[in-house]
Structure formats: structure tokens, C-alpha cells
Amino acid sequence: MAKKASTKKKKRERSSLGRSILLTLTLVPVVIGLLLILAWALDMEILENQSEIQVGIFFLLLGFALSNVLQKKYGLAVGWGSLAIADLIILTWWNVWAQVIAGVAGLAGLIFLGIEFYKQYQRDKVEEKGR
């Protein structure tokens, strides 16, 4: 039996290592987003046709969504993903209907995030009473 237990432990360690590497890779879009926002703040033009701040925000939101998917926090991932989709729609289409769809996607993302943060607040409140 010891062999089976050690084999399972090694598989968990490998999957944990792979997951940690993937979580670390989700920092790449976050760093790109921060650099683009910094470039915008310093009035540097990196992207000719797009605003650095909008593209930077998109990368930040994308990094948050990917990170939450890997952590199996799907409510937060949907919220950040919806906000990223709304930002992408704003970046690509200037049609009024597309902007309305972006507004709806952004509102849905904010609602998902609000629900998840409220759930976390309630859990923290219950844990605090238990101490």
C-alpha cells in the first residue's frame, strides 16, 4: 500500500507544480497591462491605433480571469471575464449597439464580482464570530 500512496502523492506534487507554473504565467498579462498603463501615464505612444490604457485594462482583467479559473473560483472568473469582454468590445467596435452590449457585459461582470465579494464577506463574518 505504501507504493500506491507515494505514487498518488507524487502525482499531486506534479499537478501542484504545474498549476503553480500556470498561475505564475497568469501574471504575464497583468504585467503587460501595468506596463501599458504606465506608458499611458508617462504619455508614451506604444500602440498607434489604440489607447494604451484600454488595452492595459484588458490585459489586467484577462490576467485576473485566468488566475481565478486556475484557482477554481469560477464566479470571480466570470466577473473578470465579462469585464474583459466588455473592454474588448469597446476597443474593437464603435457601433452604438456594440457599446450597449459592452455595457450589459460590464454590468453583468460587476454583478458577478459583487455577489462573490459579498459571499466572501459573509464567510469572513461567520469565521470571525467563531473565534
Kinemage of the C-alpha trace (Angstrom):
@kinemage 1
@onewidth
@group {chain A} dominant
@subgroup {mainchain}
@vectorlist {calphas} color= white
{ca met a 1} P 0.000 0.000 0.000
{ca ala a 2} L 2.867 2.364 0.608
{ca lys a 3} L 3.698 2.378 -3.092
{ca lys a 4} L 0.188 3.456 -4.089
{ca ala a 5} L 0.156 6.252 -1.531
{ca ser a 6} L 3.562 7.536 -2.632
{ca thr a 7} L 2.528 7.375 -6.292
{ca lys a 8} L -0.576 9.435 -5.572
{ca lys a 9} L 1.495 11.917 -3.591
{ca lys a 10} L 3.957 12.326 -6.483
{ca lys a 11} L 1.093 12.892 -8.942
{ca arg a 12} L -0.382 15.557 -6.667
{ca glu a 13} L 3.001 17.229 -6.327
{ca arg a 14} L 3.461 17.275 -10.123
{ca ser a 15} L -0.020 18.644 -10.715
{ca ser a 16} L 0.556 21.181 -7.957
{ca leu a 17} L 3.829 22.242 -9.570
{ca gly a 18} L 2.178 22.511 -12.992
{ca arg a 19} L -0.657 24.508 -11.516
{ca ser a 20} L 1.777 26.829 -9.757
{ca ile a 21} L 3.621 27.407 -13.023
{ca leu a 22} L 0.352 28.187 -14.812
{ca leu a 23} L -0.661 30.557 -12.015
{ca thr a 24} L 2.674 32.299 -12.372
{ca leu a 25} L 2.128 32.604 -16.128
{ca thr a 26} L -1.149 34.423 -15.477
{ca leu a 27} L 0.993 37.269 -14.167
{ca val a 28} L 2.268 37.918 -17.714
{ca pro a 29} L -0.919 39.688 -18.914
{ca val a 30} L -1.092 41.564 -15.600
{ca val a 31} L 2.468 42.856 -16.036
{ca ile a 32} L 1.800 43.766 -19.686
{ca gly a 33} L -1.318 45.634 -18.608
{ca leu a 34} L 0.540 47.521 -15.891
{ca leu a 35} L 3.312 48.451 -18.321
{ca leu a 36} L 0.788 49.754 -20.868
{ca ile a 37} L -0.981 51.800 -18.193
{ca leu a 38} L 2.384 53.161 -17.066
{ca ala a 39} L 3.218 54.054 -20.677
{ca trp a 40} L -0.098 55.896 -20.921
{ca ala a 41} L 0.619 57.737 -17.667
{ca leu a 42} L 4.039 58.782 -18.978
{ca asp a 43} L 2.435 59.893 -22.274
{ca met a 44} L 4.362 57.339 -24.327
{ca glu a 45} L 2.797 56.087 -27.548
{ca ile a 46} L 3.321 52.357 -27.945
{ca leu a 47} L 0.141 51.408 -29.787
{ca glu a 48} L -0.687 53.602 -32.752
{ca asn a 49} L -4.397 52.925 -33.201
{ca gln a 50} L -5.433 52.056 -29.647
{ca ser a 51} L -5.307 53.732 -26.294
{ca glu a 52} L -2.709 52.135 -24.044
{ca ile a 53} L -4.994 52.484 -21.025
{ca gln a 54} L -7.837 50.474 -22.602
{ca val a 55} L -5.539 47.713 -23.826
{ca gly a 56} L -3.736 47.703 -20.472
{ca ile a 57} L -7.014 47.329 -18.598
{ca phe a 58} L -7.997 44.480 -20.933
{ca phe a 59} L -4.768 42.622 -20.126
{ca leu a 60} L -5.231 43.203 -16.393
{ca leu a 61} L -8.771 41.842 -16.478
{ca leu a 62} L -7.688 38.886 -18.610
{ca gly a 63} L -4.940 38.023 -16.122
{ca phe a 64} L -7.385 38.196 -13.209
{ca ala a 65} L -9.887 35.964 -15.030
{ca leu a 66} L -7.282 33.339 -15.938
{ca ser a 67} L -5.895 33.317 -12.412
{ca asn a 68} L -9.344 32.761 -10.911
{ca val a 69} L -10.095 29.931 -13.352
{ca leu a 70} L -6.934 28.145 -12.261
{ca gln a 71} L -7.881 28.675 -8.607
{ca lys a 72} L -11.358 27.259 -9.341
{ca lys a 73} L -13.070 30.496 -8.317
{ca tyr a 74} L -15.467 30.458 -11.219
{ca gly a 75} L -17.776 33.249 -10.041
{ca leu a 76} L -14.870 35.683 -9.911
{ca ala a 77} L -13.531 34.365 -13.221
{ca val a 78} L -16.896 35.027 -14.897
{ca gly a 79} L -16.982 38.532 -13.431
{ca trp a 80} L -13.460 39.470 -14.535
{ca gly a 81} L -14.001 37.735 -17.886
{ca ser a 82} L -17.222 39.660 -18.518
{ca leu a 83} L -15.433 42.919 -17.781
{ca ala a 84} L -12.597 41.885 -20.129
{ca ile a 85} L -15.122 41.078 -22.874
{ca ala a 86} L -16.812 44.431 -22.348
{ca asp a 87} L -13.442 46.172 -22.665
{ca leu a 88} L -12.618 44.182 -25.802
{ca ile a 89} L -15.944 45.155 -27.379
{ca ile a 90} L -15.277 48.807 -26.577
{ca leu a 91} L -11.828 48.503 -28.149
{ca thr a 92} L -12.958 46.871 -31.383
{ca trp a 93} L -16.425 48.177 -32.272
{ca trp a 94} L -17.558 51.765 -32.231
{ca asn a 95} L -21.152 50.921 -33.157
{ca val a 96} L -23.798 52.115 -30.685
{ca trp a 97} L -25.314 48.629 -30.363
{ca ala a 98} L -21.907 47.145 -29.635
{ca gln a 99} L -21.410 49.736 -26.918
{ca val a 100} L -24.773 48.758 -25.387
{ca ile a 101} L -23.719 45.102 -25.422
{ca ala a 102} L -20.420 46.098 -23.799
{ca gly a 103} L -22.358 47.969 -21.113
{ca val a 104} L -24.523 44.916 -20.424
{ca ala a 105} L -21.460 42.639 -20.280
{ca gly a 106} L -19.712 45.074 -17.940
{ca leu a 107} L -22.760 45.317 -15.696
{ca ala a 108} L -23.050 41.524 -15.599
{ca gly a 109} L -19.373 41.312 -14.655
{ca leu a 110} L -19.831 43.824 -11.843
{ca ile a 111} L -22.850 41.895 -10.553
{ca phe a 112} L -20.896 38.611 -10.523
{ca leu a 113} L -17.988 40.271 -8.728
{ca gly a 114} L -20.322 41.907 -6.228
{ca ile a 115} L -22.010 38.604 -5.442
{ca glu a 116} L -18.691 36.817 -4.947
{ca phe a 117} L -17.239 39.564 -2.769
{ca tyr a 118} L -20.428 39.614 -0.674
{ca lys a 119} L -20.220 35.826 -0.207
{ca gln a 120} L -16.619 36.185 0.922
{ca tyr a 121} L -17.608 38.985 3.301
{ca gln a 122} L -20.290 36.761 4.831
{ca arg a 123} L -17.835 33.845 5.208
{ca asp a 124} L -15.305 36.105 6.905
{ca lys a 125} L -18.001 37.442 9.209
{ca val a 126} L -19.041 33.909 10.241
{ca glu a 127} L -15.410 32.881 10.807
{ca glu a 128} L -14.827 35.976 12.948
{ca lys a 129} L -17.790 35.090 15.165
{ca gly a 130} L -16.432 31.556 15.538
{ca arg a 131} L -13.164 32.778 17.018
